[in-house]
């Protein structure tokens, strides 16, 4: 790699953060240098070098602490690319089970050991987010699911989270960078803020329909000022057949979006001659709520905190062979685990 990693404890002690650092998140160079690693990997490097064992060849396996959907392997591949190691892994999007080996790394421990913290973190967090998105995808069946979780996590990891959601099955994401990293365009219309500034939902809807690109979906937020059914009808009458959908994001203080509300909005739109208008629902959406809302008539879902707040799937790295000799810590079985589905990625 072009970036030199931390070599010893003296370099750790000498390292100083910038006093005017804008954000506390690690940038790409800091991760590649090993600055996000646990300190004990630097101590390990010092010990192995002192004993002349830094070139010892090992094979390490990474296994899961739970079941779900694997994500994050592309970042791990990018992080380790260029190192004299061989890496095998399951593909992103693969279903994984507890204790399953998802990755195997062979090389000198001094070369890749410093990245254990980063590798495990990338896999654990992304897999947790992907798994939550998969649960929503399964609950929604053929209905669309869009990840709205960026506002619930640190901006440095928001793109990682939303890309992982797409890996897990979300149809798209609102975070610009997250969607772009997944090879998509971001999805979303407008927030309550523009409604509050302009002062009228219908006026915003008219301008939105007039000035947005032709491929921008005409889906209007209808819970800012008036009863959702009343506002939906006002917008439908103003835009006619140009209105594709309305979004219900009713505040929790008013009970949130309920199946009853969805049924009423859908029925009133149909009675008024606008059966083509779809109902997009957001705000506190979970896999448990999705089927009930679908039954009531919801057509698509914006899911935020359920995905962004998903628990990471613990990942553990174990050395299973040293210079070709099977080894393991107590409680684990020495030697390589049978993992025929691993594919070489480096």
C-alpha positions as CSV (number, residue, x, y, z in Angstrom):
1,X,0.0,0.0,0.0
2,X,1.1,3.6,-0.6
3,X,0.1,4.6,3.0
4,X,2.5,3.5,5.7
5,X,0.8,2.0,8.8
6,X,1.7,2.8,12.4
7,X,4.9,0.9,13.1
8,X,5.3,1.1,16.9
9,X,4.1,2.6,20.2
10,X,6.5,5.5,19.8
11,X,4.6,6.6,16.7
12,X,1.3,6.2,18.5
13,X,2.6,8.4,21.3
14,X,3.9,11.0,18.9
15,X,0.7,11.2,16.9
16,X,-1.3,14.4,17.6
17,X,-4.8,15.3,16.3
18,X,-5.4,18.6,14.6
19,X,-6.7,21.1,17.2
20,X,-9.1,22.5,14.6
21,X,-10.3,19.2,13.2
22,X,-13.8,19.7,11.7
23,X,-15.2,16.2,12.3
24,X,-14.2,13.5,14.7
25,X,-14.7,10.7,12.1
26,X,-11.7,8.9,10.6
27,X,-10.9,9.7,7.0
28,X,-9.7,7.1,4.5
29,X,-6.0,7.7,5.1
30,X,-6.4,7.5,8.9
31,X,-8.1,4.1,8.6
32,X,-5.5,2.9,6.2
33,X,-2.7,4.0,8.6
34,X,-4.2,1.9,11.3
35,X,-5.3,4.8,13.5
36,X,-8.7,3.3,14.2
37,X,-7.2,0.0,15.4
38,X,-7.1,-1.2,19.0
39,X,-3.8,-0.4,20.6
40,X,-3.1,-4.0,21.4
41,X,-2.4,-4.8,17.8
42,X,0.4,-2.3,17.8
43,X,1.8,-4.0,20.9
44,X,1.5,-7.3,19.1
45,X,3.5,-5.8,16.2
46,X,6.2,-4.7,18.6
47,X,6.4,-8.1,20.3
48,X,6.5,-10.1,17.0
49,X,9.2,-7.8,15.5
50,X,11.3,-8.0,18.7
51,X,11.2,-11.8,18.5
52,X,11.8,-11.9,14.7
53,X,8.4,-13.5,14.1
54,X,6.8,-10.7,12.1
55,X,6.9,-12.7,8.9
56,X,5.1,-15.7,10.4
57,X,2.5,-17.0,8.0
58,X,-1.0,-17.4,9.5
59,X,-4.5,-18.1,8.3
60,X,-7.2,-16.2,10.1
61,X,-10.9,-16.9,9.8
62,X,-13.8,-14.5,10.6
63,X,-17.0,-15.9,11.8
64,X,-20.3,-14.4,12.8
65,X,-22.0,-14.1,16.1
66,X,-25.5,-14.2,14.6
67,X,-27.5,-14.8,11.5
68,X,-28.4,-12.3,8.8
69,X,-27.2,-10.8,5.6
70,X,-23.5,-10.2,4.9
71,X,-22.3,-6.8,3.8
72,X,-19.1,-4.9,4.0
73,X,-16.8,-7.3,2.2
74,X,-16.2,-4.8,-0.6
75,X,-14.8,-2.3,1.8
76,X,-12.6,-5.0,3.4
77,X,-11.4,-5.9,-0.1
78,X,-10.5,-2.3,-0.8
79,X,-8.8,-1.9,2.5
80,X,-6.6,-4.9,2.1
81,X,-6.0,-4.6,-1.7
82,X,-2.3,-4.3,-2.5
83,X,-1.1,-6.2,0.6
84,X,0.7,-9.6,0.2
85,X,-2.3,-11.5,1.4
86,X,-4.9,-13.9,0.1
87,X,-8.5,-13.3,1.0
88,X,-11.5,-15.5,0.6
89,X,-15.0,-14.3,1.4
90,X,-18.7,-14.8,0.9
91,X,-20.3,-12.3,-1.5
92,X,-22.2,-9.3,-0.2
93,X,-25.9,-10.1,0.1
94,X,-25.3,-13.7,1.1
95,X,-27.4,-15.2,3.9
96,X,-25.2,-16.0,6.9
97,X,-25.8,-18.1,10.0
98,X,-24.4,-18.0,13.5
99,X,-20.8,-19.2,13.7
100,X,-20.5,-19.4,10.0
101,X,-17.1,-18.4,8.5
102,X,-17.6,-15.4,6.2
103,X,-13.9,-14.6,5.4
104,X,-10.5,-16.1,5.5
105,X,-7.2,-14.3,5.3
106,X,-3.7,-15.8,4.7
107,X,-0.5,-13.9,5.0
108,X,2.1,-12.6,7.5
109,X,0.2,-11.5,10.6
110,X,2.3,-8.3,10.8
111,X,0.9,-7.3,7.4
112,X,-2.8,-7.5,8.1
113,X,-3.2,-7.8,11.9
114,X,-3.3,-4.1,12.3
115,X,-6.5,-4.0,10.3
116,X,-8.5,-6.5,12.4
117,X,-10.4,-3.8,14.2
118,X,-11.4,-2.0,11.0
119,X,-12.2,-5.3,9.1
120,X,-14.5,-6.6,11.9
121,X,-16.2,-3.2,12.3
122,X,-16.9,-2.8,8.6
123,X,-18.4,-6.3,8.4
124,X,-20.3,-6.1,11.7
125,X,-22.0,-2.7,11.1
126,X,-22.8,-3.2,7.5
127,X,-24.2,-6.7,8.0
128,X,-26.5,-5.4,10.8
129,X,-27.9,-2.7,8.6
130,X,-28.3,-5.0,5.6
131,X,-30.1,-7.6,7.8
132,X,-32.6,-5.0,9.1
133,X,-33.2,-3.9,5.5
134,X,-33.8,-7.5,4.4
135,X,-36.4,-7.9,7.2
136,X,-38.2,-4.9,5.8
137,X,-37.9,-6.2,2.3
138,X,-39.4,-9.5,3.2
139,X,-42.3,-7.9,5.1
140,X,-43.0,-5.5,2.2
141,X,-43.1,-8.3,-0.4
142,X,-43.6,-6.5,-3.8
143,X,-44.0,-3.0,-2.3
144,X,-41.1,-0.5,-2.4
145,X,-38.8,0.1,0.5
146,X,-36.6,3.2,0.6
147,X,-33.9,3.8,3.3
148,X,-34.4,7.1,5.1
149,X,-31.9,6.4,7.9
150,X,-29.1,8.8,7.2
151,X,-30.3,11.4,9.7
152,X,-30.0,8.9,12.6
153,X,-26.3,8.1,12.3
154,X,-23.1,10.1,12.1
155,X,-22.7,11.6,8.6
156,X,-19.4,9.8,8.1
157,X,-21.1,6.4,8.2
158,X,-24.5,7.4,6.7
159,X,-23.4,6.4,3.2
160,X,-22.1,3.1,4.4
161,X,-25.4,2.4,6.2
162,X,-27.6,3.3,3.2
163,X,-25.4,1.3,0.8
164,X,-25.7,-1.7,3.1
165,X,-29.5,-1.2,3.2
166,X,-29.6,-1.5,-0.6
167,X,-27.4,-4.6,-0.4
168,X,-29.9,-6.0,2.1
169,X,-32.8,-5.4,-0.3
170,X,-34.0,-1.8,0.0
171,X,-35.1,-0.4,-3.3
172,X,-33.2,2.8,-2.8
173,X,-31.8,5.4,-0.4
174,X,-32.3,9.1,0.3
175,X,-28.6,9.8,1.2
176,X,-26.9,11.1,-2.0
177,X,-23.6,9.5,-1.4
178,X,-25.0,6.2,-0.1
179,X,-27.2,5.8,-3.2
180,X,-24.3,6.7,-5.6
181,X,-22.0,4.2,-3.9
182,X,-24.6,1.5,-4.6
183,X,-24.8,2.5,-8.2
184,X,-28.2,4.2,-7.9
185,X,-29.7,7.7,-7.8
186,X,-31.0,9.0,-4.5
187,X,-34.7,8.9,-3.8
188,X,-36.9,11.4,-2.1
189,X,-39.0,14.5,-2.7
190,X,-39.2,17.3,-0.1
191,X,-39.3,17.7,3.7
192,X,-41.8,19.5,5.9
193,X,-39.4,22.5,6.0
194,X,-40.3,23.8,2.5
195,X,-44.0,23.4,3.4
196,X,-43.6,25.5,6.6
197,X,-41.5,28.2,4.8
198,X,-44.0,28.5,1.9
199,X,-47.0,28.2,4.1
200,X,-49.2,26.0,1.8
201,X,-48.9,22.4,0.7
202,X,-50.7,22.9,-2.6
203,X,-48.5,25.9,-3.6
204,X,-45.4,23.8,-3.0
205,X,-46.9,20.9,-4.9
206,X,-47.6,23.1,-8.0
207,X,-44.1,24.5,-8.0
208,X,-42.6,21.0,-7.4
209,X,-44.4,19.6,-10.4
210,X,-43.4,22.5,-12.6
211,X,-39.7,22.8,-11.9
212,X,-38.5,19.3,-11.0
213,X,-36.9,17.1,-13.7
214,X,-39.4,14.9,-15.6
215,X,-38.0,11.7,-13.9
216,X,-38.6,13.2,-10.4
217,X,-41.6,11.4,-8.8
218,X,-44.5,13.7,-8.0
219,X,-45.2,12.5,-4.5
220,X,-46.3,15.2,-2.1
221,X,-46.1,15.3,1.7
222,X,-49.6,15.9,3.0
223,X,-49.5,16.0,6.8
224,X,-48.0,19.4,7.5
225,X,-51.0,21.7,8.0
226,X,-54.3,20.0,7.6
227,X,-56.0,16.6,8.0
228,X,-54.2,14.2,5.8
229,X,-57.2,13.1,3.8
230,X,-58.3,16.8,3.2
231,X,-54.8,17.8,2.1
232,X,-54.5,14.8,-0.2
233,X,-57.7,15.8,-1.9
234,X,-56.5,19.4,-2.2
235,X,-53.3,18.3,-3.8
236,X,-55.0,15.9,-6.1
237,X,-57.5,18.5,-7.3
238,X,-54.6,20.9,-8.0
239,X,-52.3,18.5,-9.9
240,X,-54.9,16.1,-11.4
241,X,-53.4,13.1,-13.2
242,X,-49.9,14.5,-12.7
243,X,-50.0,13.5,-9.0
244,X,-48.4,10.1,-8.6
245,X,-48.6,9.7,-4.8
246,X,-48.9,11.3,-1.4
247,X,-46.7,10.7,1.6
248,X,-48.0,10.2,5.1
249,X,-45.5,11.0,7.8
250,X,-47.9,11.9,10.6
251,X,-46.1,12.9,13.8
252,X,-46.1,10.5,16.8
253,X,-47.7,13.2,18.8
254,X,-50.8,12.6,16.7
255,X,-50.6,8.9,16.7
256,X,-48.4,8.4,13.7
257,X,-49.5,6.8,10.5
258,X,-52.1,4.1,11.3
259,X,-53.8,1.5,9.0
260,X,-57.1,3.4,9.6
261,X,-55.6,6.7,8.3
262,X,-54.2,4.9,5.2
263,X,-57.6,3.3,4.5
264,X,-59.4,6.7,4.8
265,X,-57.0,8.6,2.6
266,X,-57.1,5.8,-0.1
267,X,-60.9,5.7,0.0
268,X,-61.4,9.4,-0.2
269,X,-59.0,9.7,-3.1
270,X,-60.7,6.9,-5.0
271,X,-64.2,8.4,-4.3
272,X,-63.0,11.7,-5.7
273,X,-61.7,10.1,-8.9
274,X,-58.0,9.7,-8.1
275,X,-57.6,6.0,-7.6
276,X,-54.1,6.2,-9.3
277,X,-52.6,8.1,-6.4
278,X,-50.3,5.8,-4.4
279,X,-49.7,6.1,-0.7
280,X,-46.1,6.3,0.6
281,X,-45.7,5.9,4.3
282,X,-42.9,6.9,6.6
283,X,-42.2,7.5,10.3
284,X,-41.5,4.7,12.7
285,X,-41.8,2.0,10.1
286,X,-40.9,-1.6,11.2
287,X,-41.3,-5.0,9.7
288,X,-44.1,-5.6,12.1
289,X,-46.1,-2.6,11.0
290,X,-45.5,-3.0,7.2
291,X,-48.0,-5.9,6.6
292,X,-50.7,-4.1,8.5
293,X,-50.2,-0.9,6.4
294,X,-50.0,-2.9,3.2
295,X,-53.4,-4.5,4.0
296,X,-54.8,-1.0,4.6
297,X,-53.5,0.2,1.1
298,X,-50.0,1.5,1.5
299,X,-47.9,1.2,-1.6
300,X,-44.3,2.1,-0.4
301,X,-42.4,2.7,2.7
302,X,-39.6,5.0,3.9
303,X,-37.7,3.2,6.7
304,X,-35.3,5.2,8.9
305,X,-34.4,4.3,12.5
306,X,-35.3,0.6,12.2
307,X,-32.5,0.2,9.7
308,X,-30.0,2.8,11.0
309,X,-30.5,1.6,14.6
310,X,-30.0,-2.1,13.8
311,X,-27.6,-4.0,16.1
312,X,-24.3,-4.9,14.5
313,X,-23.8,-8.6,13.9
314,X,-20.7,-9.5,15.9
315,X,-17.7,-10.7,14.0
316,X,-14.7,-12.5,15.4
317,X,-11.3,-13.2,13.9
318,X,-9.4,-16.3,15.0
319,X,-6.0,-17.5,13.8
320,X,-6.6,-21.1,12.8
321,X,-3.2,-22.0,11.4
322,X,0.4,-20.9,12.0
323,X,2.9,-21.8,9.3
324,X,0.4,-24.4,8.1
325,X,0.0,-26.0,11.6
326,X,-3.6,-26.1,12.9
327,X,-4.0,-24.0,16.0
328,X,-6.9,-22.4,18.0
329,X,-7.7,-20.8,21.3
330,X,-9.3,-23.0,23.9
331,X,-12.9,-23.7,23.1
332,X,-12.3,-23.5,19.3
333,X,-11.4,-26.3,17.0
334,X,-7.8,-26.0,15.5
335,X,-7.4,-25.9,11.8
336,X,-9.4,-24.4,8.9
337,X,-13.2,-24.6,9.0
338,X,-15.0,-26.3,6.2
339,X,-16.3,-23.3,4.2
340,X,-16.8,-24.3,0.6
341,X,-18.8,-21.2,-0.4
342,X,-15.9,-18.8,0.2
343,X,-14.7,-17.1,-3.0
344,X,-11.2,-15.7,-3.4
345,X,-11.4,-11.9,-3.7
346,X,-7.7,-11.0,-3.3
